Amino acid sequence: MENENQTVVIEFLFTAFSHFQEGGFLFFILLLFIYLFIIIGNSMVFVAVILDSRLHTPMYFFIGVLAFLEIWYTTTTIPKMLTNLISEQKTISIAGCLLQMYFFHSIGITEVYLLTTMAMDRYLAICYPLRYPTIMTSQLYIRLTLGCCFFGFFTPLPEIAWISTLPFCGPNQINNIFCDFDPILNLACVDTGSIMLIKVVDIVHAMEIISAISLVSLAYIQIIGVILRIRSPEGRRKAFSTCASHLAIFLTFFGSVALMYLRFNAKYSFFWDTTITLMFAVLSPFFNPIIYSLRNKEIKGAIKKYMCQSKIFTCSSRTAF
């Protein structure tokens, strides 16, 4: 019989932020700068892709969608982190925690699918350049993007719905910087380790990550092989430059995601847990506009063009963006 004296938990407490008490305001300023840069930088990339007709190609369409997703991906966690860094009450309601988990993972999974699709797009463009225009039509890449969003937002839904039915009546302390599956499941008043659904979901998540890493790796092995056979140094340079941006984002995002969610029974210290979490939750979206705008002449030119038209900057023929 259930103990009537058990306390029903209505909110969770983030204890991880106690490690940032010394210098908390400095961490707040740094994280605020990063968040504003992510929002402004990715918004500039997204708007440039929409407004510039020269960027209405599959590759830039996917880049624009990725930039849009990064804005919302970080918005699910960083504003709450900022609040917790300077607030005395570092709490979140159960409903808020479930919503944060759902949107963080659904958008993250969508990005996994999208980055894999982008790798396949580059594979077709470089390995089959003559057939590429007939294969990657506007209808196809729009459908692929919608498919990434559908499966991304559907995949975590059953797990979130099941977690919402669990009783929380004991400790309410989360030793993490935002709500995630494992820390929340550890607080449930039932033994979740023996529940088959959890094991199945863990296997599904692992298969998603491993499959995406395998597909992208195989695609780039083929791509590099084709590029190395290009006789023109300028052609090789241009092909490498086109793929380097996507590969850099892939390594940053997938590397940290694999370390976090494919750890199996491995345990990390709080420092490494937090570092790995920040890699895919904060730094990957931070690097996205840097890599795609500073390394890409077309996007850089489009951003400069519309900044000048909107009189954000005074531009001249000698202006270097």
C-alpha positions as CSV (number, residue, x, y, z in Angstrom):
1,M,0.0,0.0,0.0
2,E,1.4,3.4,-1.0
3,N,2.6,5.6,1.9
4,E,0.1,8.4,2.5
5,N,2.9,10.6,4.0
6,Q,4.8,10.7,0.7
7,T,5.3,14.2,-0.6
8,V,4.1,14.8,-4.1
9,V,6.8,16.7,-6.1
10,I,5.4,19.6,-8.1
11,E,8.7,21.1,-9.2
12,F,12.3,20.1,-9.7
13,L,15.4,21.9,-8.4
14,F,18.6,22.4,-10.5
15,T,21.4,21.7,-8.1
16,A,24.1,21.8,-10.9
17,F,24.0,25.6,-10.8
18,S,25.5,25.6,-7.3
19,H,28.8,24.9,-9.0
20,F,28.5,28.3,-10.8
21,Q,27.7,30.4,-7.7
22,E,31.2,31.9,-7.7
23,G,31.3,34.1,-10.8
24,G,27.7,33.4,-11.6
25,F,27.2,36.8,-13.1
26,L,30.2,36.4,-15.4
27,F,28.8,33.1,-16.6
28,F,25.5,34.8,-17.2
29,I,27.1,37.6,-19.3
30,L,29.1,35.0,-21.3
31,L,26.1,32.8,-21.9
32,L,23.9,35.8,-22.8
33,F,26.4,36.9,-25.4
34,I,26.5,33.4,-26.9
35,Y,22.7,33.2,-27.0
36,L,22.3,36.6,-28.6
37,F,25.0,35.7,-31.2
38,I,23.2,32.4,-31.9
39,I,19.8,34.1,-32.4
40,I,21.2,37.0,-34.5
41,G,23.7,34.9,-36.5
42,N,21.3,32.1,-37.4
43,S,18.6,34.6,-38.1
44,M,20.9,36.4,-40.6
45,V,21.7,33.1,-42.3
46,F,18.0,32.1,-42.5
47,V,16.9,35.5,-43.8
48,A,19.7,35.6,-46.4
49,V,18.7,32.2,-47.7
50,I,15.1,33.3,-48.0
51,L,15.7,36.6,-49.7
52,D,18.5,35.9,-52.0
53,S,17.3,34.0,-55.1
54,R,20.9,32.8,-55.8
55,L,20.6,30.7,-52.6
56,H,17.4,29.0,-53.6
57,T,19.2,25.6,-54.1
58,P,18.9,22.4,-52.1
59,M,22.2,22.9,-50.2
60,Y,21.3,26.5,-49.1
61,F,17.7,25.5,-48.4
62,F,19.0,22.9,-45.9
63,I,21.4,25.4,-44.4
64,G,18.5,27.8,-43.9
65,V,16.3,25.2,-42.2
66,L,19.2,24.2,-39.9
67,A,19.8,27.8,-38.9
68,F,16.0,28.1,-38.1
69,L,16.1,24.9,-36.0
70,E,19.2,26.1,-34.1
71,I,17.3,29.2,-33.0
72,W,14.6,27.2,-31.4
73,Y,16.9,24.4,-30.2
74,T,18.8,26.8,-28.0
75,T,15.7,28.7,-26.9
76,T,14.4,25.6,-25.2
77,T,17.2,25.5,-22.7
78,I,19.4,28.7,-22.6
79,P,16.8,31.2,-21.3
80,K,16.1,28.9,-18.4
81,M,19.9,28.5,-17.8
82,L,20.3,32.3,-17.8
83,T,17.5,32.6,-15.2
84,N,19.0,30.0,-13.0
85,L,22.5,31.6,-13.1
86,I,21.2,34.8,-11.4
87,S,18.0,33.6,-9.6
88,E,17.9,32.3,-6.1
89,Q,15.1,29.9,-7.0
90,K,16.6,27.5,-9.5
91,T,13.4,25.5,-10.1
92,I,11.2,24.3,-12.9
93,S,7.7,22.9,-12.8
94,I,7.1,19.2,-13.9
95,A,5.1,20.4,-16.9
96,G,7.8,22.9,-17.8
97,C,10.4,20.2,-17.5
98,L,8.5,17.8,-19.7
99,L,8.0,20.5,-22.3
100,Q,11.7,21.4,-22.2
101,M,12.7,17.7,-22.7
102,Y,10.2,17.2,-25.5
103,F,11.2,20.3,-27.6
104,F,14.9,19.9,-26.9
105,H,15.0,16.3,-28.1
106,S,12.5,16.7,-30.9
107,I,14.4,19.6,-32.4
108,G,17.7,17.8,-31.8
109,I,16.5,14.6,-33.5
110,T,15.2,16.7,-36.4
111,E,18.7,18.1,-36.7
112,V,20.2,14.7,-36.7
113,Y,18.0,13.7,-39.6
114,L,18.6,17.0,-41.4
115,L,22.4,16.8,-41.1
116,T,22.2,13.2,-42.5
117,T,20.1,14.5,-45.4
118,M,22.6,17.3,-46.0
119,A,25.3,14.7,-46.3
120,M,23.3,12.7,-48.8
121,D,22.7,15.9,-50.8
122,R,26.4,16.6,-50.9
123,Y,27.1,13.0,-51.9
124,L,24.7,13.2,-54.8
125,A,26.0,16.6,-55.9
126,I,29.7,15.6,-55.9
127,C,29.5,11.9,-56.9
128,Y,26.7,12.2,-59.4
129,P,26.8,15.9,-60.7
130,L,25.1,15.2,-64.0
131,R,22.1,13.4,-62.5
132,Y,21.9,15.6,-59.4
133,P,19.5,18.3,-60.9
134,T,17.0,15.6,-61.9
135,I,17.2,13.7,-58.6
136,M,17.2,16.5,-56.1
137,T,14.2,18.5,-57.2
138,S,12.5,21.2,-55.2
139,Q,9.7,18.8,-54.4
140,L,12.1,16.2,-53.1
141,Y,14.1,18.4,-50.8
142,I,11.0,20.0,-49.3
143,R,9.5,16.5,-48.7
144,L,12.8,15.4,-47.1
145,T,12.8,18.4,-44.8
146,L,9.1,17.8,-43.8
147,G,10.0,14.1,-43.2
148,C,12.9,15.1,-40.9
149,C,10.6,17.4,-38.9
150,F,7.8,14.8,-38.7
151,F,10.0,11.9,-37.5
152,G,12.0,14.3,-35.3
153,F,8.9,15.6,-33.4
154,F,7.2,12.2,-33.3
155,T,10.2,10.1,-32.0
156,P,10.4,11.4,-28.4
157,L,6.6,11.8,-28.0
158,P,5.8,8.3,-26.6
159,E,8.6,8.5,-24.0
160,I,7.6,12.0,-22.9
161,A,3.9,10.9,-22.6
162,W,5.0,7.9,-20.5
163,I,7.2,9.9,-18.2
164,S,4.3,12.3,-17.6
165,T,2.4,9.4,-16.0
166,L,5.2,8.5,-13.5
167,P,4.9,9.4,-9.8
168,F,7.4,11.8,-8.4
169,C,7.3,11.7,-4.6
170,G,10.9,11.7,-3.4
171,P,14.0,13.9,-4.1
172,N,13.5,16.6,-6.6
173,Q,17.1,17.6,-7.3
174,I,18.4,17.5,-10.8
175,N,22.2,17.5,-11.1
176,N,22.1,18.9,-14.6
177,I,21.8,22.3,-16.3
178,F,18.5,21.4,-18.0
179,C,15.9,18.6,-18.0
180,D,17.0,15.4,-19.6
181,F,15.6,11.9,-19.6
182,D,18.1,10.1,-17.3
183,P,18.1,12.7,-14.5
184,I,14.3,12.8,-14.5
185,L,13.9,9.0,-14.6
186,N,16.2,8.7,-11.6
187,L,13.8,10.8,-9.6
188,A,10.7,8.7,-10.3
189,C,9.2,6.7,-7.4
190,V,9.3,3.5,-9.4
191,D,12.1,1.3,-10.6
192,T,12.5,2.5,-14.2
193,G,15.6,0.4,-14.8
194,S,13.6,-2.8,-15.3
195,I,10.9,-1.3,-17.5
196,M,11.1,-2.7,-21.1
197,L,9.9,0.5,-22.7
198,I,12.9,2.4,-21.4
199,K,15.3,-0.3,-22.9
200,V,13.5,-0.2,-26.2
201,V,13.6,3.6,-26.4
202,D,17.3,3.6,-25.5
203,I,18.0,1.1,-28.3
204,V,16.0,3.2,-30.8
205,H,17.9,6.4,-29.8
206,A,21.2,4.5,-30.1
207,M,20.3,3.2,-33.5
208,E,19.3,6.7,-34.7
209,I,22.7,8.1,-33.7
210,I,24.8,5.2,-34.9
211,S,22.9,5.0,-38.2
212,A,23.2,8.7,-38.8
213,I,27.0,8.7,-38.0
214,S,27.5,5.6,-40.2
215,L,25.6,7.1,-43.2
216,V,27.3,10.5,-43.0
217,S,30.7,8.8,-42.6
218,L,30.2,6.6,-45.6
219,A,28.9,9.5,-47.7
220,Y,32.0,11.6,-46.9
221,I,34.4,8.7,-47.5
222,Q,32.9,8.5,-51.0
223,I,33.0,12.3,-51.4
224,I,36.6,12.6,-50.4
225,G,37.5,9.8,-52.8
226,V,35.8,11.6,-55.7
227,I,37.4,15.0,-54.7
228,L,40.9,13.5,-54.6
229,R,40.4,12.4,-58.2
230,I,39.6,15.9,-59.4
231,R,42.6,17.0,-61.5
232,S,42.0,20.8,-61.2
233,P,43.4,22.2,-57.9
234,E,40.8,24.9,-58.0
235,G,38.1,22.3,-58.4
236,R,39.4,20.3,-55.5
237,R,39.6,23.4,-53.3
238,K,36.0,24.4,-54.1
239,A,34.6,20.9,-53.5
240,F,36.5,20.6,-50.2
241,S,35.3,24.1,-49.2
242,T,31.7,23.2,-49.9
243,C,31.7,20.1,-47.7
244,A,34.1,21.3,-45.0
245,S,31.4,23.5,-43.3
246,H,28.9,20.7,-43.1
247,L,31.5,18.2,-41.9
248,A,32.7,20.6,-39.1
249,I,29.1,21.0,-37.8
250,F,28.7,17.2,-38.1
251,L,31.8,16.5,-36.0
252,T,30.9,19.0,-33.3
253,F,27.3,18.0,-33.0
254,F,27.5,14.2,-33.5
255,G,30.7,13.8,-31.5
256,S,29.3,15.4,-28.4
257,V,25.9,13.7,-28.8
258,A,27.5,10.3,-29.2
259,L,29.6,10.9,-26.0
260,M,26.5,11.8,-24.0
261,Y,23.9,9.3,-25.3
262,L,26.1,6.3,-26.3
263,R,28.0,6.2,-23.0
264,F,26.2,2.9,-22.0
265,N,27.3,2.3,-18.4
266,A,30.1,4.8,-18.4
267,K,30.0,7.6,-15.8
268,Y,31.5,11.0,-16.2
269,S,32.4,13.6,-13.6
270,F,30.1,16.7,-13.4
271,F,32.8,18.7,-15.3
272,W,32.8,16.4,-18.3
273,D,29.0,15.9,-18.2
274,T,28.5,19.6,-18.3
275,T,31.2,20.2,-20.9
276,I,29.8,17.5,-23.3
277,T,26.2,18.9,-22.8
278,L,27.3,22.4,-23.6
279,M,29.1,21.2,-26.7
280,F,25.9,20.0,-28.4
281,A,23.4,22.3,-26.7
282,V,25.3,25.6,-26.9
283,L,28.5,25.5,-28.9
284,S,27.3,23.7,-32.0
285,P,24.5,26.3,-32.6
286,F,27.1,29.0,-31.8
287,F,29.5,27.7,-34.5
288,N,26.8,27.2,-37.1
289,P,26.5,30.9,-38.3
290,I,30.3,31.4,-38.0
291,I,31.1,28.4,-40.2
292,Y,28.4,29.0,-42.8
293,S,28.8,32.7,-43.1
294,L,32.5,33.3,-42.7
295,R,33.5,30.2,-44.9
296,N,30.8,30.6,-47.5
297,K,31.1,33.5,-50.0
298,E,27.5,33.2,-51.3
299,I,26.0,33.5,-47.8
300,K,28.5,36.1,-46.7
301,G,27.7,38.2,-49.8
302,A,23.9,37.9,-49.3
303,I,24.2,38.9,-45.6
304,K,26.3,41.9,-46.6
305,K,23.9,42.9,-49.4
306,Y,20.8,43.0,-47.3
307,M,22.6,44.7,-44.4
308,C,23.6,47.4,-46.7
309,Q,20.1,47.7,-48.2
310,S,18.6,47.9,-44.7
311,K,21.2,50.6,-43.8
312,I,22.4,48.5,-40.8
313,F,25.9,49.3,-42.0
314,T,27.4,52.0,-44.2
315,C,28.7,50.0,-47.2
316,S,31.1,50.9,-49.9
317,S,32.8,49.0,-52.7
318,R,35.7,48.5,-50.4
319,T,33.7,47.1,-47.5
320,A,34.9,43.7,-46.3
321,F,32.3,41.7,-44.5
